Amino acid sequence: MSSSHSTRPAPELASRRRFIQGLAAGGAVAGLGLWPNHSWAIGQPALNGPGNPNVLTGTRFDLNIGETPMNFTGLTRPAITVNGTVPAPILRWKEGTTVDLFVSNQLPRNSIHGHSTSIHWHGILLPPNMDGVPGLSFDGIDRGETYHYRFDVRQGGTYWYHSHSAFQEQAGLYGALVIDPLAPEPFRYDRDYVVLLTDWTDLDPTALFARLKKMSDYDNFAKRTVGDFFNDVQDQGLAATIQNRKAWGEMRMTPTDLSDVNGNTYTYLMNGTTSLGNWTGLFRSGEKVRLRFINGSSMTHFDVRIPGLKMTVVAADGQYVHPVTVDEFRIATAETFDVIVEPTGQDAFTIFAQDMGRTGYVSGTLAAREGLRAPVPSVDPKPILTMDDMGHGGMGGGGHDMSSMSSNAMAGGSMAGMDHSGHDMSSMAGGAMAGGSMAGMDHGAGGMQQHPASENNPLVDMQTMAPTARLDDPGIGLRENGRRVLTYADLKSTFSDPDGREPGRTIELHLTGHMERFAWSFDGMKFSDAEPLRLKYGERMRIVLVNDTMMTHPIHLHGMWSDLEDEHGNFQVRKHTIDMPPGSKRSYRVRADALGRWAYHCHLLYHMEAGMFREVRVEE
């Protein structure tokens, strides 16, 4: 592993990890996140018992938030815990009941994670004062106080909960929610496991955020080299290679920059255990096993597969979908997928989750008995982004000539940082793009994407020109890999549009940012500068998201469902989190059926904290 920054401790990091592997092999760190953590079975035949110490059931729950020393890497660090554990206990509710949750703040006075705390029940329909977002729905829970969450459980499925205070989610405050539905489920299974995927850092999360603001590419150890340049010249020719490098240089990003924080900083966990700890779920040959995958990470998209087993996806974000059988799926931060597997023919199978940037992974095992492991696959080759991935198809690679465009044609920075030297628009009037407007511009089969004037500011470093929905795209690094990979186009709810009305109006929002300054926003305006989005109670409306950035953003609307549409505007699948790859444009319907103030944000924690957050107000 190489580094473009001489100050990075990559060799020491690698050495420390080898040291920890040696400790784990010798059994010296049992109980420190490196030792086997077995069988969090929550289904048949029993809810609790040996191997299931962390499942709480019923209607009353006492949750104590504190700070506990944890060791996942060989270094002991303070974690935010619920009842002393990371992850927090699995909470099992029943649809149709009322739950009472007493959340007590027992953080020490000298905690590096602050004095106030909160819990947000992700994807759960509830009153706004129960949603757990300090500053919007309530004041937060101060040290020594207890907050009583009480609400009716109006849904079933797999969800999760986490802190919405500062960076406490990164420090360990997250857990799984399993809600038993009133009606029988449309599939059968014999065993039931939560598989909660998360990312851990030994750094103080506040210090990590400060590092991102100063050096956003700190973790990008895979920048293109001189050797890569000559390889590309051999494959593509000198002119095309130079043009491609110029385009990326003007965008101030490299084609290997897939995530802001990756395995060079993070240790990936499965149910609070490292790969060395080998979380294990037991099975008997021929049984159907339900795996409830939850991405509770702060900044990581995981690509999940179980070599030797097909996975049948039966639910997404807690809602039933028509079963679709795949080899692999990408799960964005905050998403959940329920799958059914039928292990047979061998005694052990590896659950393998690699990060999108291919810098690390976490693995666990499905096994017929304790102590077994299966081979762990190698991490896939590192993906290389293209201009097509960015929603700039053909740009930087020829096809259209823009070289004669006058200097004020892009006034306002609407195409800042983009190399369009291959696009022919010589007849364009000088001010055609002034202020970011591209109305009437033709770009191949359709018009060029228009952009709000508010994007024309120093905190927006690029814009997409030809975004598409890409619902049938497996994603960067997953295309044509020889495996059947889940796409959004595969996800179809088992029910029709729950509202049935056509949207009465449309709101278009652009996901914007500046890579070097690590500034993120909607429509070029960070949260502190933006007015709330106002929805009329009871209306059916459409939200269109356009990702103008070069990063993938999972977008979460609190309090209401997001009903994703296909490319023809038809209802497709109900979700609580919509993932937005670079250069994508996706739409979904929202029924404004929850009065109050709600959060709306990117679920990459540091993007949210850096400004990609809006308030939504549903009013009479």
C-alpha positions as a printed NumPy array, in Angstrom:
array([[  0.   ,   0.   ,   0.   ],
       [  1.495,   3.287,  -1.086],
       [  0.758,   6.821,  -0.029],
       [  1.085,  10.216,  -1.636],
       [  1.452,  11.798,   1.814],
       [  4.677,  11.018,   3.621],
       [  3.033,  11.703,   6.987],
       [  0.574,   8.804,   6.761],
       [  1.324,   5.92 ,   9.106],
       [  0.469,   3.191,   6.598],
       [  3.414,   0.89 ,   7.412],
       [  2.788,   1.178,  11.156],
       [ -0.913,   0.516,  10.6  ],
       [ -0.2  ,  -2.608,   8.586],
       [  2.34 ,  -3.747,  11.161],
       [ -0.124,  -3.212,  14.014],
       [ -2.782,  -5.227,  12.208],
       [ -0.357,  -8.103,  11.717],
       [  0.466,  -7.893,  15.425],
       [ -3.212,  -8.12 ,  16.342],
       [ -3.669, -11.095,  14.046],
       [ -0.895, -12.825,  15.929],
       [ -2.524, -12.012,  19.255],
       [ -5.873, -13.311,  18.058],
       [ -4.312, -16.518,  16.811],
       [ -2.768, -17.004,  20.24 ],
       [ -5.989, -16.178,  22.066],
       [ -4.528, -13.234,  23.972],
       [ -7.339, -10.8  ,  23.286],
       [-10.448, -12.83 ,  23.972],
       [-13.452, -10.618,  24.636],
       [-11.955,  -7.595,  22.896],
       [-13.905,  -7.784,  19.649],
       [-11.458, -10.277,  18.162],
       [-12.822, -13.428,  19.729],
       [-15.705, -15.493,  18.294],
       [-19.138, -14.02 ,  18.888],
       [-21.643, -16.704,  18.021],
       [-25.174, -17.091,  16.889],
       [-27.336, -14.064,  17.435],
       [-30.328, -16.15 ,  16.393],
       [-33.54 , -14.26 ,  17.074],
       [-36.025, -16.539,  15.399],
       [-36.958, -20.167,  15.79 ],
       [-37.137, -21.743,  18.238],
       [-36.28 , -19.219,  20.96 ],
       [-35.625, -15.508,  21.259],
       [-33.055, -15.607,  24.027],
       [-30.634, -18.076,  25.493],
       [-26.989, -19.098,  25.046],
       [-25.532, -17.185,  22.122],
       [-28.362, -14.644,  22.228],
       [-27.526, -12.473,  25.232],
       [-28.242,  -9.208,  23.45 ],
       [-31.907,  -9.474,  22.402],
       [-34.53 ,  -7.525,  24.349],
       [-38.224,  -8.225,  23.799],
       [-41.528,  -6.903,  25.109],
       [-43.012,  -3.427,  25.231],
       [-40.893,  -1.738,  27.925],
       [-37.198,  -1.161,  27.374],
       [-34.634,   0.493,  29.634],
       [-31.671,   1.702,  27.597],
       [-28.7  ,   3.262,  29.363],
       [-26.289,   5.229,  27.198],
       [-22.796,   5.357,  28.603],
       [-19.137,   5.212,  27.706],
       [-17.299,   1.894,  27.823],
       [-13.691,   1.026,  26.897],
       [-13.625,  -1.146,  23.762],
       [-10.781,  -2.843,  21.918],
       [-11.308,  -3.886,  18.307],
       [ -7.784,  -3.316,  16.98 ],
       [ -5.377,  -3.805,  19.875],
       [ -5.905,  -0.285,  21.201],
       [ -8.46 ,   0.444,  23.897],
       [-10.723,   3.359,  23.081],
       [-13.891,   4.854,  24.637],
       [-17.052,   3.769,  22.831],
       [-20.612,   4.997,  23.225],
       [-22.582,   1.988,  24.393],
       [-26.167,   1.039,  25.184],
       [-26.393,  -1.153,  28.289],
       [-22.633,  -1.58 ,  28.017],
       [-22.447,  -3.143,  24.558],
       [-21.461,  -2.407,  20.948],
       [-23.685,  -2.902,  19.068],
       [-26.611,  -1.875,  21.234],
       [-29.094,  -4.636,  22.112],
       [-31.342,  -6.001,  19.391],
       [-34.845,  -4.731,  20.194],
       [-37.693,  -7.013,  19.157],
       [-41.127,  -5.383,  18.935],
       [-44.518,  -6.5  ,  17.676],
       [-46.615,  -4.587,  15.201],
       [-49.826,  -3.316,  16.81 ],
       [-48.322,  -2.777,  20.254],
       [-47.229,   0.389,  22.034],
       [-43.615,   0.52 ,  23.134],
       [-42.178,   2.475,  26.04 ],
       [-38.454,   3.139,  25.854],
       [-36.71 ,   4.853,  28.732],
       [-33.386,   6.174,  27.452],
       [-31.02 ,   7.388,  30.162],
       [-27.916,   9.479,  29.583],
       [-25.133,   8.117,  31.772],
       [-22.218,   9.616,  29.852],
       [-19.317,  10.659,  32.109],
       [-18.571,  14.323,  32.606],
       [-15.237,  14.043,  30.818],
       [-16.627,  12.158,  27.809],
       [-15.003,  13.1  ,  24.495],
       [-18.38 ,  12.397,  22.872],
       [-20.257,  15.252,  24.513],
       [-22.764,  15.608,  27.318],
       [-26.043,  15.277,  25.383],
       [-27.324,  12.227,  23.516],
       [-30.296,  10.883,  21.557],
       [-31.723,   7.865,  19.763],
       [-33.358,   8.014,  16.332],
       [-35.536,   5.054,  15.321],
       [-34.538,   4.781,  11.677],
       [-37.407,   4.133,   9.255],
       [-40.044,   4.018,  12.003],
       [-43.312,   5.937,  11.609],
       [-43.928,   7.935,  14.781],
       [-44.757,  11.409,  16.132],
       [-42.036,  14.014,  15.52 ],
       [-41.23 ,  14.434,  19.227],
       [-40.37 ,  10.707,  19.321],
       [-38.042,  10.833,  16.296],
       [-34.94 ,  11.677,  18.283],
       [-33.296,  14.514,  16.321],
       [-31.959,  17.212,  18.662],
       [-32.876,  20.714,  17.555],
       [-35.809,  19.563,  15.431],
       [-37.959,  17.047,  17.265],
       [-36.7  ,  17.505,  20.818],
       [-33.879,  19.078,  22.837],
       [-31.766,  15.968,  23.253],
       [-31.11 ,  14.043,  26.459],
       [-28.722,  15.785,  28.82 ],
       [-26.381,  13.989,  31.181],
       [-28.302,  12.476,  34.09 ],
       [-31.672,  12.748,  32.335],
       [-34.038,  10.05 ,  31.052],
       [-36.244,  10.547,  28.01 ],
       [-39.425,   8.53 ,  27.636],
       [-40.056,   7.483,  24.042],
       [-43.583,   6.156,  23.622],
       [-45.302,   5.377,  20.328],
       [-47.456,   2.829,  18.528],
       [-45.685,   0.266,  16.374],
       [-47.386,   0.572,  12.976],
       [-45.175,  -1.593,  10.781],
       [-43.182,  -4.792,  10.649],
       [-39.764,  -5.729,   9.324],
       [-36.056,  -5.063,   9.824],
       [-34.893,  -1.598,  10.909],
       [-32.261,  -0.087,  13.174],
       [-31.629,   2.698,  15.657],
       [-28.734,   5.061,  16.27 ],
       [-27.707,   8.325,  17.858],
       [-28.447,  11.578,  16.057],
       [-26.108,  13.588,  18.3  ],
       [-22.788,  14.767,  16.854],
       [-20.592,  11.752,  15.983],
       [-21.901,   9.282,  18.579],
       [-23.146,   6.909,  15.893],
       [-19.538,   6.519,  14.691],
       [-18.461,   5.789,  18.264],
       [-20.777,   2.788,  18.661],
       [-24.322,   3.956,  19.381],
       [-26.295,   1.782,  16.951],
       [-28.425,  -1.35 ,  17.16 ],
       [-30.922,  -3.497,  15.28 ],
       [-34.724,  -3.359,  15.388],
       [-36.756,  -6.44 ,  14.5  ],
       [-40.522,  -5.973,  14.336],
       [-42.767,  -9.031,  14.081],
       [-45.655,  -8.26 ,  11.701],
       [-49.319,  -8.848,  12.482],
       [-50.008, -10.731,   9.254],
       [-48.152, -13.919,   8.307],
       [-45.028, -13.28 ,   6.275],
       [-45.032, -14.382,   2.61 ],
       [-41.997, -16.638,   3.028],
       [-40.834, -19.403,   5.348],
       [-37.59 , -19.76 ,   7.281],
       [-36.198, -21.91 ,  10.078],
       [-33.582, -19.608,  11.608],
       [-33.323, -15.851,  11.884],
       [-30.134, -13.82 ,  12.25 ],
       [-29.293, -10.132,  12.292],
       [-26.12 ,  -9.261,  10.356],
       [-25.244,  -5.694,  11.366],
       [-22.353,  -4.229,   9.345],
       [-20.51 ,  -1.221,  10.766],
       [-17.233,   0.698,  10.611],
       [-15.051,   1.476,  13.617],
       [-12.189,   3.921,  14.037],
       [ -9.802,   4.301,  16.954],
       [ -9.687,   8.032,  16.192],
       [-11.853,  10.486,  18.046],
       [-14.611,  11.024,  15.417],
       [-14.34 ,  14.777,  15.911],
       [-10.663,  14.577,  15.004],
       [-11.516,  12.457,  11.962],
       [-13.984,  15.098,  10.791],
       [-11.348,  17.81 ,  11.268],
       [ -8.908,  15.732,   9.218],
       [-11.451,  15.424,   6.406],
       [-11.897,  19.194,   6.356],
       [ -8.129,  19.7  ,   6.089],
       [ -7.258,  16.805,   3.775],
       [-10.336,  15.143,   2.294],
       [ -8.283,  12.633,   0.274],
       [ -6.226,  11.396,   3.247],
       [ -7.465,   7.807,   2.825],
       [ -7.027,   7.68 ,  -0.95 ],
       [ -3.854,   5.588,  -1.063],
       [ -4.545,   4.385,  -4.618],
       [ -4.033,   7.51 ,  -6.689],
       [ -2.949,   6.966, -10.288],
       [  0.802,   6.659, -10.819],
       [  3.237,   7.289, -13.677],
       [  3.077,   3.565, -14.367],
       [ -0.693,   3.776, -14.711],
       [ -0.267,   6.665, -17.15 ],
       [  1.97 ,   4.651, -19.464],
       [ -0.334,   1.628, -19.213],
       [ -3.256,   3.835, -20.257],
       [ -1.248,   5.313, -23.121],
       [ -0.614,   1.794, -24.381],
       [ -4.303,   0.875, -24.109],
       [ -5.982,   4.144, -25.139],
       [ -3.393,   6.254, -26.922],
       [ -1.515,   9.363, -25.799],
       [ -4.121,  12.   , -26.743],
       [ -7.02 ,  10.225, -25.043],
       [ -4.949,   9.557, -21.919],
       [ -3.828,  13.189, -21.618],
       [ -7.369,  14.426, -22.171],
       [ -8.688,  12.044, -19.504],
       [ -6.045,  13.113, -16.981],
       [ -6.797,  16.761, -17.702],
       [-10.51 ,  16.277, -17.098],
       [ -9.931,  14.578, -13.744],
       [ -7.368,  17.191, -12.775],
       [ -9.759,  20.052, -13.425],
       [-12.387,  18.305, -11.309],
       [ -9.856,  18.059,  -8.462],
       [-10.588,  14.379,  -7.993],
       [ -8.995,  11.092,  -8.929],
       [-10.859,   8.157, -10.53 ],
       [-10.007,   6.015,  -7.488],
       [-11.728,   8.369,  -5.023],
       [-14.75 ,   6.231,  -4.158],
       [-15.161,   6.995,  -0.465],
       [-13.922,   9.653,   1.927],
       [-13.031,   7.234,   4.732],
       [-12.144,   3.62 ,   4.035],
       [-10.308,   0.562,   5.305],
       [ -7.104,   2.553,   5.707],
       [ -8.783,   4.198,   8.703],
       [-11.682,   1.863,   9.482],
       [-11.904,  -1.601,  10.963],
       [-15.076,  -3.231,   9.664],
       [-17.316,  -5.112,  12.086],
       [-20.05 ,  -7.724,  11.757],
       [-22.336,  -7.76 ,  14.8  ],
       [-19.618,  -5.981,  16.747],
       [-16.934,  -8.506,  15.814],
       [-13.925,  -8.307,  13.495],
       [-13.192, -10.877,  10.808],
       [-10.752, -12.505,  13.186],
       [-13.546, -12.846,  15.711],
       [-15.553, -14.724,  13.053],
       [-19.168, -14.084,  13.995],
       [-20.926, -17.414,  13.424],
       [-24.54 , -18.319,  12.782],
       [-25.406, -22.   ,  13.041],
       [-27.609, -24.021,  10.689],
       [-28.67 , -27.557,   9.891],
       [-28.326, -28.701,   6.302],
       [-31.441, -27.98 ,   4.269],
       [-32.807, -25.329,   6.611],
       [-33.929, -21.943,   5.332],
       [-31.992, -19.209,   7.114],
       [-33.162, -15.604,   7.196],
       [-30.367, -13.052,   7.327],
       [-31.387,  -9.506,   8.188],
       [-28.575,  -7.364,   6.755],
       [-28.343,  -3.857,   8.197],
       [-25.76 ,  -1.289,   7.164],
       [-25.267,   0.642,  10.39 ],
       [-21.968,   2.159,   9.301],
       [-21.127,   5.833,   9.302],
       [-19.482,   6.135,   5.882],
       [-19.31 ,   2.729,   4.159],
       [-21.153,   1.039,   1.307],
       [-20.698,  -2.732,   1.554],
       [-20.846,  -5.303,  -1.252],
       [-22.125,  -8.55 ,   0.246],
       [-21.963, -12.127,  -0.959],
       [-21.856, -15.661,   0.424],
       [-19.68 , -17.751,  -1.924],
       [-21.432, -21.014,  -2.734],
       [-24.89 , -19.749,  -1.778],
       [-27.61 , -17.919,  -3.64 ],
       [-29.414, -15.224,  -1.669],
       [-33.116, -14.571,  -2.225],
       [-33.948, -10.973,  -1.338],
       [-37.424, -10.826,   0.244],
       [-37.495,  -7.39 ,   1.887],
       [-35.833,  -4.001,   1.464],
       [-35.871,  -1.347,   4.191],
       [-38.356,  -3.451,   6.145],
       [-40.875,  -3.746,   3.293],
       [-41.656,  -6.934,   1.366],
       [-40.456,  -7.18 ,  -2.22 ],
       [-41.103,  -9.827,  -4.836],
       [-38.352, -12.408,  -4.236],
       [-35.272, -11.985,  -6.394],
       [-32.333, -14.385,  -6.265],
       [-28.83 , -12.954,  -6.529],
       [-25.197, -13.746,  -5.803],
       [-24.349, -10.317,  -4.438],
       [-25.82 ,  -6.98 ,  -3.413],
       [-24.596,  -3.515,  -2.535],
       [-26.05 ,  -2.145,   0.68 ],
       [-25.76 ,   1.598,   1.232],
       [-25.368,   3.173,   4.628],
       [-28.703,   2.951,   6.519],
       [-30.324,   0.429,   4.141],
       [-31.56 ,  -3.009,   5.195],
       [-32.038,  -6.142,   3.101],
       [-33.611,  -9.405,   4.267],
       [-32.452, -12.504,   2.406],
       [-33.225, -16.21 ,   2.604],
       [-30.422, -18.742,   2.076],
       [-30.509, -22.553,   2.084],
       [-27.062, -23.79 ,   3.109],
       [-26.417, -27.355,   2.025],
       [-23.6  , -29.448,   0.583],
       [-20.901, -28.166,   2.928],
       [-20.509, -27.413,   6.623],
       [-19.467, -23.772,   6.441],
       [-20.051, -20.721,   4.238],
       [-18.361, -17.315,   4.473],
       [-20.458, -14.163,   4.731],
       [-18.21 , -11.661,   2.957],
       [-18.746,  -7.887,   2.964],
       [-16.134,  -5.744,   1.21 ],
       [-16.21 ,  -1.981,   1.085],
       [-17.089,  -0.265,  -2.193],
       [-13.548,   1.085,  -2.589],
       [-12.014,  -2.383,  -2.103],
       [ -9.809,  -1.276,   0.786],
       [-11.03 ,  -3.832,   3.307],
       [-13.703,  -6.285,   4.326],
       [-15.37 ,  -8.054,   7.208],
       [-16.361, -11.704,   7.193],
       [-18.34 , -14.117,   9.307],
       [-19.509, -17.694,   8.937],
       [-22.642, -19.768,   8.557],
       [-21.656, -23.135,   9.997],
       [-23.102, -26.514,  10.881],
       [-21.243, -26.42 ,  14.203],
       [-19.055, -24.127,  16.251],
       [-15.456, -23.477,  15.242],
       [-15.793, -23.986,  11.502],
       [-14.667, -21.564,   8.826],
       [-14.851, -21.519,   5.052],
       [-12.317, -19.938,   2.673],
       [-12.462, -16.142,   2.603],
       [-12.339, -14.687,  -0.933],
       [ -9.856, -12.035,  -1.932],
       [-11.003,  -8.445,  -2.143],
       [-12.009,  -7.571,  -5.709],
       [ -9.825,  -5.309,  -7.875],
       [-10.127,  -1.626,  -7.117],
       [-12.713,   0.065,  -9.392],
       [-11.674,   2.959, -11.61 ],
       [-14.271,   5.675, -12.137],
       [-15.087,   6.88 , -15.643],
       [-16.702,  10.056, -16.925],
       [-19.855,   8.018, -17.577],
       [-19.963,   7.202, -13.861],
       [-19.989,  10.924, -13.171],
       [-22.894,  11.663, -15.514],
       [-20.571,  13.193, -18.097],
       [-20.675,  10.498, -20.751],
       [-18.117,  11.129, -23.475],
       [-16.608,  14.158, -21.779],
       [-12.891,  13.975, -21.461],
       [-12.917,  11.255, -24.049],
       [-14.132,  12.936, -27.217],
       [-17.404,  12.951, -29.08 ],
       [-18.538,  16.58 , -28.778],
       [-16.448,  19.676, -29.334],
       [-16.838,  22.531, -26.875],
       [-13.391,  24.009, -27.415],
       [-14.688,  27.122, -29.172],
       [-17.139,  28.054, -26.436],
       [-16.599,  31.628, -25.369],
       [-15.162,  32.375, -21.967],
       [-18.397,  33.64 , -20.446],
       [-20.439,  30.681, -21.673],
       [-20.081,  29.016, -18.327],
       [-20.59 ,  32.101, -16.226],
       [-21.418,  31.363, -12.648],
       [-19.345,  28.201, -12.609],
       [-22.148,  25.97 , -13.839],
       [-19.645,  23.625, -15.445],
       [-16.663,  24.463, -13.294],
       [-13.819,  22.028, -13.438],
       [-15.151,  20.065, -16.419],
       [-13.137,  19.481, -19.58 ],
       [-15.531,  19.688, -22.526],
       [-12.93 ,  20.   , -25.265],
       [-14.542,  17.187, -27.24 ],
       [-18.078,  18.639, -27.497],
       [-19.239,  20.783, -30.422],
       [-21.254,  23.737, -29.159],
       [-19.478,  26.434, -31.147],
       [-22.756,  28.044, -32.139],
       [-23.8  ,  28.583, -28.532],
       [-24.331,  32.189, -27.592],
       [-21.821,  33.536, -25.129],
       [-24.219,  33.77 , -22.208],
       [-26.155,  30.589, -22.842],
       [-25.092,  29.072, -19.548],
       [-24.954,  32.208, -17.459],
       [-26.186,  31.67 , -13.961],
       [-26.126,  27.917, -14.397],
       [-29.183,  27.739, -16.655],
       [-29.116,  25.248, -19.498],
       [-32.718,  25.532, -20.584],
       [-33.266,  24.404, -24.138],
       [-29.858,  22.808, -24.459],
       [-29.872,  19.535, -26.356],
       [-27.53 ,  16.778, -25.243],
       [-27.931,  13.762, -27.451],
       [-31.355,  12.198, -26.918],
       [-32.419,  14.64 , -24.218],
       [-31.855,  18.108, -22.811],
       [-28.901,  18.998, -20.657],
       [-29.51 ,  19.068, -16.941],
       [-30.479,  22.476, -15.574],
       [-29.06 ,  23.623, -12.255],
       [-30.35 ,  26.071,  -9.642],
       [-28.614,  29.423,  -9.475],
       [-27.777,  28.783,  -5.814],
       [-25.209,  26.202,  -6.95 ],
       [-23.041,  28.959,  -8.383],
       [-20.824,  29.485,  -5.373],
       [-17.322,  28.537,  -4.196],
       [-18.614,  25.488,  -2.269],
       [-19.744,  23.682,  -5.439],
       [-16.897,  22.269,  -7.494],
       [-18.802,  20.386, -10.196],
       [-22.181,  19.571, -11.745],
       [-23.482,  16.638, -13.714],
       [-24.564,  17.357, -17.27 ],
       [-26.437,  14.226, -18.36 ],
       [-27.682,  12.374, -15.261],
       [-29.706,   9.175, -15.609],
       [-31.688,   7.001, -13.196],
       [-29.387,   3.98 , -13.547],
       [-31.832,   1.786, -11.668],
       [-30.61 ,  -1.285, -13.552],
       [-26.927,  -0.546, -12.888],
       [-25.298,  -2.823, -10.266],
       [-22.913,  -0.009,  -9.431],
       [-19.269,   0.964,  -9.693],
       [-17.071,  -2.108,  -9.289],
       [-19.923,  -4.621,  -9.67 ],
       [-20.58 ,  -4.595, -13.389],
       [-19.79 ,  -7.735, -15.365],
       [-18.034,  -9.394, -12.44 ],
       [-19.445, -12.843, -13.263],
       [-21.974, -12.709, -10.441],
       [-25.675, -11.887, -10.458],
       [-25.802,  -8.56 ,  -8.626],
       [-28.947,  -6.94 ,  -7.223],
       [-30.035,  -3.598,  -8.693],
       [-32.758,  -1.158,  -7.704],
       [-34.617,  -2.217, -10.857],
       [-34.916,  -5.705,  -9.327],
       [-36.712,  -4.387,  -6.245],
       [-40.483,  -4.374,  -6.669],
       [-42.84 ,  -4.025,  -3.719],
       [-45.393,  -6.798,  -3.248],
       [-48.089,  -4.089,  -3.032],
       [-49.219,  -1.357,  -5.404],
       [-48.744,   2.354,  -4.779],
       [-50.112,   2.754,  -1.227],
       [-51.431,   6.226,  -2.008],
       [-52.677,   5.847,  -5.574],
       [-52.714,   9.545,  -6.424],
       [-50.507,  11.182,  -8.983],
       [-48.15 ,  13.706,  -7.377],
       [-49.613,  17.203,  -7.274],
       [-46.23 ,  18.916,  -7.551],
       [-42.542,  18.194,  -7.96 ],
       [-39.541,  19.404,  -5.991],
       [-36.095,  18.947,  -7.553],
       [-33.076,  18.974,  -5.283],
       [-29.427,  18.729,  -6.257],
       [-26.827,  16.977,  -4.132],
       [-23.83 ,  19.271,  -4.187],
       [-20.395,  19.584,  -2.701],
       [-16.767,  20.557,  -2.923],
       [-14.31 ,  17.695,  -2.654],
       [-11.219,  19.568,  -1.46 ],
       [-13.068,  21.69 ,   1.089],
       [-15.208,  18.76 ,   2.229],
       [-18.338,  20.905,   1.993],
       [-21.659,  19.158,   1.26 ],
       [-25.117,  20.561,   0.646],
       [-28.453,  20.524,  -1.161],
       [-28.632,  22.964,  -4.087],
       [-25.311,  24.48 ,  -3.067],
       [-26.706,  25.658,   0.283],
       [-25.565,  24.086,   3.519],
       [-28.128,  23.489,   6.246],
       [-27.388,  26.675,   8.185],
       [-28.158,  28.814,   5.111],
       [-31.204,  26.974,   3.735],
       [-34.896,  27.506,   4.305],
       [-36.967,  24.452,   5.31 ],
       [-38.772,  22.473,   2.635],
       [-42.466,  23.015,   3.285],
       [-45.011,  20.303,   2.508],
       [-48.767,  20.599,   2.843],
       [-50.291,  17.986,   5.11 ],
       [-51.914,  15.213,   3.099],
       [-50.41 ,  16.128,  -0.264],
       [-48.841,  13.592,  -2.596],
       [-45.712,  15.052,  -4.116],
       [-42.644,  13.983,  -6.053],
       [-39.031,  14.583,  -5.069],
       [-36.424,  14.44 ,  -7.837],
       [-32.815,  14.12 ,  -6.709],
       [-29.881,  14.952,  -8.981],
       [-26.424,  13.973,  -7.784],
       [-24.027,  16.667,  -9.003],
       [-21.155,  15.296,  -6.939],
       [-18.662,  12.522,  -7.558],
       [-19.614,  10.597,  -4.428],
       [-22.478,   8.222,  -3.666],
       [-25.062,   9.615,  -1.223],
       [-27.748,   7.58 ,   0.591],
       [-30.575,  10.064,   1.23 ],
       [-32.971,   9.552,   4.145],
       [-36.265,  11.367,   4.785],
       [-37.503,  11.043,   8.362],
       [-41.121,  10.385,   9.287],
       [-42.447,   9.428,   5.825],
       [-41.893,   6.743,   3.223],
       [-40.007,   7.33 ,  -0.01 ],
       [-41.798,   5.496,  -2.845],
       [-39.173,   5.091,  -5.562],
       [-40.399,   5.422,  -9.147],
       [-39.109,   3.687, -12.24 ],
       [-37.837,   5.66 , -15.227],
       [-41.413,   6.051, -16.51 ],
       [-42.743,   7.518, -13.28 ],
       [-44.448,   4.337, -12.057],
       [-44.297,   3.254,  -8.421],
       [-41.657,   0.586,  -7.964],
       [-40.522,   0.032,  -4.375],
       [-41.082,   1.608,  -0.961],
       [-37.924,   2.561,   0.936],
       [-36.755,   4.843,   3.727],
       [-33.297,   5.456,   2.213],
       [-32.601,   6.13 ,  -1.483],
       [-29.031,   5.609,  -2.635],
       [-27.789,   8.139,  -5.199],
       [-24.671,   7.145,  -7.183],
       [-22.61 ,   9.863,  -8.891],
       [-24.284,  11.314, -11.967],
       [-27.685,   9.808, -11.133],
       [-31.158,  11.353, -11.23 ],
       [-33.897,   9.481,  -9.357],
       [-37.438,  10.346,  -8.32 ],
       [-39.748,   9.158,  -5.6  ],
       [-43.177,   9.981,  -4.272],
       [-43.889,  11.156,  -0.744],
       [-47.216,  11.349,   1.06 ],
       [-46.954,  14.195,   3.555],
       [-48.969,  12.406,   6.22 ],
       [-46.897,  13.344,   9.285],
       [-47.294,  16.841,  10.708],
       [-44.21 ,  18.387,  12.215],
       [-40.538,  19.088,  11.648],
       [-38.455,  16.301,  10.099],
       [-34.827,  15.75 ,   9.169],
       [-33.821,  15.096,   5.567],
       [-30.177,  14.31 ,   4.916],
       [-27.375,  12.273,   3.46 ],
       [-26.767,   9.298,   5.733],
       [-23.009,   9.468,   5.336],
       [-22.409,  10.887,   8.788],
       [-19.637,  13.321,   7.919],
       [-21.481,  14.565,   4.829],
       [-24.521,  15.298,   6.981],
       [-22.408,  17.104,   9.558],
       [-20.698,  19.063,   6.767],
       [-24.009,  20.472,   5.505],
       [-25.98 ,  17.947,   3.409],
       [-29.037,  18.296,   5.649],
       [-32.392,  20.021,   5.311],
       [-35.399,  20.497,   7.526],
       [-38.769,  19.361,   6.137],
       [-41.888,  20.928,   7.644],
       [-45.263,  19.296,   7.103],
       [-47.911,  21.935,   7.846],
       [-51.681,  22.284,   7.701]])
